[in-house]
Amino acid sequence: MSYILFDDVARKSLKPFTYIRPVCDIRIGILTIREKWEKYLGETTSTLTEEYLSNKFPIIFADSMTLINGSVCPTPKLVQAIKNLSVNQVLVCNDNIIAMSKTREDFISEGDDIEKIEIEEDFIKLNNVWDIYVYNDRAIREDFELITKGRKSQTISSTNNLINPENIFVEEGASIEYASLNAKNGPIYIGKNAEIMEGAVVRGPFAMGEHAVLKLNAKIYGGTTIGPYAKVGGELDSVVIFGYSNKAHDGFIGHSVIGEWCNLGADTNASNLKNTYDEVRLFDIEKNTFVPTGQVFCGTIFGDHSKCGINVMFNTGTVVGISSNIYGAGYQRNFIPSFAWGGTNTGLKLYELEKAIEVNERMMQRRGLVMSDEDKKILQHIFNQTLKNKKLR
């Protein structure tokens, strides 16, 4: 049996995060969607995604294959229903295709002789970028139960102030001293070799990946995920950081999503609420227009490999593409395209691909990693595609 996670139409609305990854590799809660499925299934997965991503995320064929919607987060009921599928059956819930079972021959020939199996279940599905932070509270709770069931937390130092310690799980090698952890309203998960420095105050639900760092006197509200190897300081509320990114200094970020390999300069602030309390409209990259979110709270959608300088201010509902470099005084415009260099006062110019890759390589080297040729080819493809429609206003 081969389990394949496929991208549905939602990948278009999930840009900029789906530029460099399939939908299933988006982090929500403690784990990425792929990691959730693999834990539930007890199997590795492959991917059906855009052609330019297929070398890095290949599909693995087998005589019998189950294709699963990569924008859907698993539940025990969904997993059992998927395992019960027979060949040429498709699992459907609320007009969403959840999964289908096919032979290799049927898949290649695109045979459509299928039987529909309806199921009723409540689950998380990502359709828009704001769904990532909206559902993150719930996703942390579900992942916490999945990861910690039947396991025992590492002992937490007595220097810390703990509320509901039975709802706090600390993995091996994590360091926490003189911090305040309040798990009364939701669980707190601290990954392997993570560090919470003195004076940090955390309210659950909260998730922290391996080797992540929460810096001195940080203030973290519930519904927040700090992905692996990320460094965070200041104040966060309902924020998802995928991993390997830095927001290491003071400044407020709320109801936002930050990709990988980003750096937010000291005192970066992002508004997450309009003074009028109106619903926030957000720029949809695929549609090239602003769309209603249904949310009153919406901060910044910050694409992978993008950076901003000190004292940068983002308006409510700002979207930043990938590999952009933003700086300057005053509020930034609420859409900054990919591979842009500059800011409101200076104007935006093209961030040349070679320079962008050079900077990305330097950041990865600081973590002991090397940017692969395949990753460079992916950025080259995105650069070429976005350049065709770029409007540097």
C-alpha positions as CSV (number, residue, x, y, z in Angstrom):
1,M,0.0,0.0,0.0
2,S,1.2,3.5,-0.9
3,Y,-0.3,6.5,0.9
4,I,-0.1,9.7,-1.3
5,L,-1.1,13.1,0.0
6,F,-2.4,15.3,-2.8
7,D,-2.9,19.0,-3.2
8,D,-6.5,20.1,-3.9
9,V,-7.6,23.5,-5.2
10,A,-6.9,25.0,-1.8
11,R,-3.2,25.3,-2.6
12,K,-4.0,28.3,-4.7
13,S,-5.5,30.2,-1.8
14,L,-2.7,29.1,0.6
15,K,0.0,31.1,-1.2
16,P,2.6,32.3,-0.3
17,F,3.1,29.2,1.8
18,T,2.5,26.7,-1.0
19,Y,5.1,28.3,-3.3
20,I,7.8,26.1,-1.9
21,R,5.9,23.2,-0.3
22,P,2.9,21.0,-0.8
23,V,-0.2,21.8,1.3
24,C,0.5,18.8,3.6
25,D,3.8,20.3,4.7
26,I,2.1,23.3,6.3
27,R,2.5,23.3,10.1
28,I,-0.6,23.7,12.2
29,G,-0.7,22.7,15.8
30,I,2.4,20.9,16.9
31,L,3.0,18.9,13.6
32,T,2.7,19.5,9.9
33,I,-0.3,17.9,8.2
34,R,2.0,15.2,6.7
35,E,3.4,14.4,10.2
36,K,-0.1,14.0,11.6
37,W,-1.1,11.5,8.9
38,E,2.1,9.5,9.2
39,K,1.6,9.2,12.9
40,Y,-2.0,8.1,12.6
41,L,-1.3,5.7,9.7
42,G,2.0,4.3,11.0
43,E,3.3,4.7,7.4
44,T,5.4,7.1,5.4
45,T,3.7,9.1,2.7
46,S,4.6,10.6,-0.7
47,T,3.1,13.5,-2.5
48,L,1.1,14.5,-5.6
49,T,1.8,18.2,-6.1
50,E,2.8,20.8,-8.7
51,E,5.3,19.6,-11.3
52,Y,8.0,22.0,-10.3
53,L,7.9,20.6,-6.7
54,S,7.8,17.0,-7.7
55,N,11.6,16.3,-7.7
56,K,11.8,17.4,-4.0
57,F,8.4,15.9,-3.1
58,P,8.1,12.8,-5.4
59,I,5.1,10.5,-5.7
60,I,5.7,6.8,-4.9
61,F,3.7,4.3,-6.9
62,A,2.5,0.9,-5.8
63,D,0.0,-1.7,-7.0
64,S,-2.5,-0.4,-4.5
65,M,-2.6,3.3,-3.6
66,T,-4.6,5.5,-1.3
67,L,-4.7,9.2,-2.1
68,I,-5.5,11.5,0.8
69,N,-6.4,15.2,0.7
70,G,-3.3,17.0,2.0
71,S,-5.3,20.0,3.2
72,V,-7.3,17.8,5.7
73,C,-6.1,17.1,9.2
74,P,-6.7,13.5,10.3
75,T,-9.0,12.3,13.0
76,P,-9.3,8.7,14.3
77,K,-12.6,8.4,12.5
78,L,-11.3,9.6,9.2
79,V,-8.2,7.3,9.4
80,Q,-10.4,4.2,10.1
81,A,-12.7,5.1,7.2
82,I,-9.7,5.5,4.9
83,K,-8.3,2.1,5.9
84,N,-11.7,0.6,5.2
85,L,-11.8,1.9,1.6
86,S,-11.9,-0.7,-1.2
87,V,-10.4,-0.1,-4.6
88,N,-12.2,2.6,-6.6
89,Q,-14.0,3.9,-3.6
90,V,-13.8,7.6,-2.7
91,L,-14.5,9.0,0.8
92,V,-16.4,12.3,0.8
93,C,-17.5,14.6,3.6
94,N,-19.5,17.8,3.1
95,D,-18.6,17.9,-0.7
96,N,-14.9,17.5,0.2
97,I,-13.0,14.6,-1.3
98,I,-11.1,13.2,1.7
99,A,-9.5,10.1,0.1
100,M,-9.7,7.6,-2.6
101,S,-8.3,4.1,-3.2
102,K,-7.0,3.2,-6.7
103,T,-4.8,0.6,-8.4
104,R,-1.8,1.9,-10.2
105,E,-3.4,1.1,-13.5
106,D,-6.5,3.0,-12.7
107,F,-4.5,6.0,-11.4
108,I,-2.4,6.2,-14.6
109,S,-5.4,5.7,-16.9
110,E,-7.5,8.2,-14.8
111,G,-10.4,5.7,-14.6
112,D,-13.5,7.3,-13.1
113,D,-15.6,4.2,-12.3
114,I,-15.7,5.0,-8.6
115,E,-18.1,4.4,-5.7
116,K,-18.8,7.4,-3.4
117,I,-18.7,6.7,0.4
118,E,-20.2,9.5,2.5
119,I,-19.0,10.2,6.0
120,E,-20.0,12.7,8.7
121,E,-17.1,14.0,10.8
122,D,-15.8,17.3,12.2
123,F,-12.2,18.0,11.1
124,I,-9.9,20.8,10.3
125,K,-9.4,21.6,6.6
126,L,-7.2,24.4,5.3
127,N,-8.8,26.5,2.6
128,N,-7.3,29.9,3.2
129,V,-4.1,31.2,4.8
130,W,-6.0,32.6,7.8
131,D,-7.3,29.2,8.6
132,I,-3.8,28.3,9.9
133,Y,-4.0,30.6,12.9
134,V,-7.8,30.3,13.3
135,Y,-7.7,26.5,13.8
136,N,-4.3,26.4,15.5
137,D,-5.7,26.4,19.1
138,R,-7.8,23.2,18.2
139,A,-4.9,21.7,16.3
140,I,-2.5,22.0,19.3
141,R,-5.0,20.3,21.5
142,E,-5.5,17.4,19.1
143,D,-1.7,17.0,18.4
144,F,-1.0,17.1,22.1
145,E,-3.3,14.2,22.8
146,L,-1.8,12.3,19.8
147,I,1.8,12.8,20.8
148,T,1.7,12.5,24.6
149,K,-0.8,9.6,25.0
150,G,0.7,6.9,27.2
151,R,4.0,8.9,27.6
152,K,5.5,10.7,30.6
153,S,6.8,14.2,30.6
154,Q,10.3,15.1,31.6
155,T,10.6,16.6,35.1
156,I,10.2,20.4,35.1
157,S,12.6,22.5,37.2
158,S,11.2,23.7,40.5
159,T,12.3,27.3,39.6
160,N,9.3,27.6,37.3
161,N,5.8,28.7,38.2
162,L,3.4,26.1,36.9
163,I,-0.4,26.2,36.6
164,N,-2.0,22.8,35.7
165,P,1.3,21.0,35.4
166,E,-0.5,17.8,34.4
167,N,-1.3,19.6,31.1
168,I,2.3,20.4,30.4
169,F,4.5,18.0,28.5
170,V,8.3,18.5,28.1
171,E,10.4,16.4,25.9
172,E,14.0,15.2,26.6
173,G,16.7,17.8,26.7
174,A,14.4,20.8,27.0
175,S,15.6,23.6,29.4
176,I,13.1,25.8,31.3
177,E,14.1,28.0,34.2
178,Y,12.3,30.8,36.1
179,A,9.4,30.9,33.6
180,S,5.7,30.9,34.1
181,L,3.7,28.3,32.3
182,N,-0.1,28.4,32.6
183,A,-1.9,25.4,31.1
184,K,-5.3,26.1,32.7
185,N,-6.9,27.0,29.3
186,G,-5.0,24.5,27.1
187,P,-2.0,22.2,26.9
188,I,1.6,23.3,26.7
189,Y,4.1,21.2,24.6
190,I,7.8,21.8,24.7
191,G,9.9,19.9,22.1
192,K,13.3,18.2,22.4
193,N,16.2,20.4,23.3
194,A,14.0,23.5,23.3
195,E,14.8,26.4,25.7
196,I,12.6,28.8,27.5
197,M,14.7,31.5,29.1
198,E,14.1,33.3,32.4
199,G,11.1,35.5,32.8
200,A,9.1,34.1,29.9
201,V,5.3,33.9,30.4
202,V,3.3,31.4,28.5
203,R,-0.4,30.6,28.3
204,G,-1.7,27.5,26.6
205,P,-2.5,26.1,24.3
206,F,1.1,26.5,23.1
207,A,3.5,24.4,21.1
208,M,7.2,24.7,20.8
209,G,9.3,22.5,18.4
210,E,12.6,20.9,18.9
211,H,15.6,23.3,19.4
212,A,13.3,26.3,19.4
213,V,14.2,29.2,21.8
214,L,11.8,31.4,23.7
215,K,13.9,34.4,24.9
216,L,14.1,36.5,28.0
217,N,10.8,37.9,29.3
218,A,8.8,36.8,26.2
219,K,5.0,37.0,26.5
220,I,3.1,34.3,24.7
221,Y,-0.7,34.0,24.5
222,G,-2.6,30.8,23.6
223,G,-3.1,29.5,20.2
224,T,0.6,30.0,19.3
225,T,3.0,27.6,17.7
226,I,6.8,28.1,17.5
227,G,8.2,25.6,15.0
228,P,11.5,23.8,15.3
229,Y,14.7,25.9,15.5
230,A,12.8,29.1,15.6
231,K,13.9,31.9,18.0
232,V,11.2,34.2,19.5
233,G,11.1,37.2,21.8
234,G,8.6,39.9,22.6
235,E,4.8,39.4,22.5
236,L,2.9,36.8,20.4
237,D,-0.8,36.0,20.3
238,S,-2.3,33.3,18.1
239,V,0.7,33.1,15.8
240,V,2.0,30.1,13.9
241,I,5.8,30.1,13.0
242,F,6.6,27.1,10.7
243,G,10.2,26.8,11.9
244,Y,13.8,28.1,11.4
245,S,12.7,31.7,11.6
246,N,13.7,34.5,14.0
247,K,11.5,37.0,15.8
248,A,14.0,37.3,18.5
249,H,13.4,40.8,19.9
250,D,10.6,42.9,21.4
251,G,7.6,43.8,19.3
252,F,4.0,42.5,19.0
253,I,2.8,40.0,16.4
254,G,-0.8,38.7,16.6
255,H,-3.1,36.4,14.6
256,S,-0.4,35.8,12.0
257,V,1.5,33.1,10.1
258,I,5.2,33.2,9.5
259,G,6.9,30.8,7.1
260,E,10.4,29.2,7.4
261,W,13.7,31.1,7.2
262,C,12.3,34.5,8.0
263,N,13.9,37.2,10.1
264,L,11.9,40.0,11.8
265,G,14.1,42.8,13.0
266,A,14.0,44.3,16.5
267,D,10.7,46.0,17.4
268,T,8.8,44.7,14.4
269,N,5.1,45.2,15.1
270,A,2.1,43.9,13.3
271,S,-1.4,45.3,13.9
272,N,-4.1,42.6,14.1
273,L,-7.2,44.7,14.7
274,K,-8.6,47.7,12.9
275,N,-9.5,50.8,14.9
276,T,-13.0,50.5,13.4
277,Y,-13.3,46.8,14.4
278,D,-14.3,46.0,10.8
279,E,-13.8,42.6,9.1
280,V,-10.3,42.3,7.6
281,R,-9.8,41.9,3.9
282,L,-6.6,40.1,2.8
283,F,-4.8,40.1,-0.5
284,D,-5.3,36.8,-2.3
285,I,-2.2,36.2,-4.4
286,E,-3.8,33.8,-6.8
287,K,-6.9,36.0,-7.4
288,N,-4.8,39.2,-7.5
289,T,-7.3,41.0,-5.3
290,F,-8.4,41.6,-1.7
291,V,-10.9,39.1,-0.3
292,P,-13.0,39.0,2.9
293,T,-11.6,36.8,5.7
294,G,-14.6,36.8,8.0
295,Q,-12.1,37.7,10.7
296,V,-11.9,40.8,12.9
297,F,-8.4,39.7,14.1
298,C,-5.9,39.3,11.3
299,G,-2.3,40.3,11.4
300,T,0.5,39.4,8.9
301,I,0.9,36.6,6.5
302,F,4.7,36.4,6.1
303,G,6.1,34.2,3.3
304,D,9.2,31.9,3.5
305,H,12.7,33.4,3.2
306,S,11.4,37.0,3.7
307,K,13.1,39.5,6.0
308,C,12.3,42.9,7.6
309,G,14.4,45.5,9.3
310,I,14.2,47.1,12.7
311,N,11.1,49.1,13.7
312,V,9.1,47.9,10.7
313,M,5.3,48.3,11.1
314,F,2.8,46.1,9.3
315,N,-0.9,47.2,8.9
316,T,-3.8,44.9,9.8
317,G,-4.1,42.2,7.2
318,T,-0.7,42.4,5.5
319,V,0.5,39.8,3.1
320,V,4.2,39.4,2.3
321,G,5.4,37.1,-0.5
322,I,8.5,34.9,-0.4
323,S,12.1,36.1,-0.5
324,S,11.4,39.8,0.1
325,N,13.4,42.3,2.1
326,I,11.3,45.1,3.8
327,Y,12.6,48.1,5.6
328,G,11.8,51.7,6.4
329,A,9.7,53.9,8.7
330,G,5.9,54.1,8.6
331,Y,3.3,51.5,8.0
332,Q,4.1,49.2,5.1
333,R,1.6,48.6,2.3
334,N,-0.7,45.7,2.9
335,F,0.6,43.6,0.0
336,I,4.3,43.1,-0.7
337,P,4.9,40.8,-3.6
338,S,7.6,38.1,-3.7
339,F,11.2,39.1,-4.5
340,A,10.6,42.7,-3.5
341,W,13.2,45.0,-2.0
342,G,12.4,48.2,-0.1
343,G,9.4,49.7,1.7
344,T,6.7,52.4,1.8
345,N,9.1,55.4,1.8
346,T,11.7,54.0,-0.6
347,G,9.5,52.2,-3.0
348,L,9.9,48.6,-4.0
349,K,12.4,47.3,-6.5
350,L,13.2,43.8,-7.7
351,Y,15.2,41.6,-5.3
352,E,17.6,39.9,-7.7
353,L,17.4,36.1,-7.5
354,E,21.1,35.6,-7.1
355,K,21.3,38.0,-4.2
356,A,18.2,36.5,-2.6
357,I,19.6,33.0,-2.8
358,E,22.9,34.2,-1.4
359,V,21.2,35.6,1.6
360,N,19.1,32.5,2.1
361,E,22.2,30.3,2.0
362,R,23.9,32.4,4.6
363,M,21.0,32.1,7.0
364,M,20.8,28.4,6.5
365,Q,24.6,28.0,7.1
366,R,24.1,29.7,10.5
367,R,22.0,26.6,11.4
368,G,24.5,24.2,9.9
369,L,22.4,23.5,6.8
370,V,23.1,23.8,3.1
371,M,20.6,25.0,0.6
372,S,20.1,22.3,-2.0
373,D,20.2,22.7,-5.7
374,E,16.6,21.5,-5.8
375,D,15.6,24.3,-3.4
376,K,17.4,26.8,-5.7
377,K,15.6,25.5,-8.7
378,I,12.2,25.9,-6.9
379,L,13.0,29.5,-6.1
380,Q,14.1,30.1,-9.7
381,H,10.8,28.8,-10.9
382,I,8.8,31.0,-8.5
383,F,10.9,34.0,-9.4
384,N,10.3,33.5,-13.1
385,Q,6.5,32.9,-12.6
386,T,5.9,35.8,-10.2
387,L,8.1,38.2,-12.3
388,K,5.6,37.9,-15.2
389,N,2.8,39.3,-13.1
390,K,4.8,41.5,-10.7
391,K,3.4,45.0,-10.0
392,L,5.9,46.9,-7.8
393,R,3.7,49.7,-6.7
